């Protein structure tokens, strides 16, 4: 008995696989960088002239940024599969992740 023929070309399957890896790994990298940046930013809010309601401690800043990271990750996964190509999806995740990570490094 012969093996069944592939219904889709190999390039298409590799593209979907690359998008899946981008959604998992790249989305995680973007969410982690956004979490670090936002936590540091929220910790520095007391230094800015803002209303007292926006001042939060370190634990509150980390908790708020961690909760926000779930939204970032979900949007990243949705965006990866909406991008025109897998390369554009990777670029669209890694470039902002690198920028946020650099900004978080400079803030720390």
N, C-alpha and C positions, 0 to 999 in steps of 0.2 A: 504494500500500500504506500502510495506517495504522500509526502507531507503536503498540507494545503498551501496553496499559493498565498502570498501576502496580498492583502486587499489594498493596502496603501503603500506608496513608495517609501523606501528607507529614509530618504531625506525628511519626509513629513514626520515620520516617527521619531527621528533624532531631534527635530525641531520641538516636538511636544515634550520629549524628555528633557531637552535643554531648558524649556520654559518651566517644567516642573521643578528642576533643580534650582533654577533662578527664583522661583516662588518660595521654595523652602529655605535655601541657604541665603539668597540675596535679600529676601524679605526679613529673615531673622537679623541679618547684618544691619539693614536699614532700621529696623525696630530697636535694636540694641543701641545704635548710634543716636537715634532720636531720644531714647530714654536717658542716656547719659547726658546729652546736651540739655534736655529740658530739666532734668533734676538739678544740674548745676545752675541753670538760668533761674529756676524758681528759688534756689537757695540764695541767690544774689539779689532777689527782689527787695529785701529789707534795706539794701543800700540805696535804692532808688526812691525818689519822692512819690510814693504811691499811697493810696488809702490803707489804713491798718488791716482791712479785711484781706488784702492780698499778701500779707506777710505770713509766711509759714515756716515751720521748723524743718530740719533736715529730713526727718522721717516722713512728714507730710509731703514734702517735695518729691521724695523718692516714690511714695505711694501714688501720688497723682501722675507722675511721669510714667510709672509702670502701667497704670490703668490706661493711659493714653497710648501706650505702645501696642495694645491689642487692636486699636483702631488703625494705627499705622501699618501693622502687619497685615490686617485684612485688606486694606486698600492696596498695599503692595502686591498681594496675591492677585487681586482683581485686575490690577494694572498690567501685570505680567502677561496675562492671557488676553488682554485687550490690545497689547502692543502689536505693531505690524510685523515685527520679526523678533526672533529670540535674541539676536545681538542688540537690538534696540531695547529690549526688556532688561538685559543684563546691564547695559549702559545706564539706563534710567534708574536702576536700583543702586548700582555701585558708586556712581558719581555723587548722588546726594548723601549716601552713607559715608563716603570718604570726606565730604565737606563737613558733615555734622560731627564726625569723629575728630577731625582736625580742630574744629571749633571747640569741642568739649575738651580736647587736650590743652588748647591754649587758655581755656577758662580755669582749668584746674591748677 
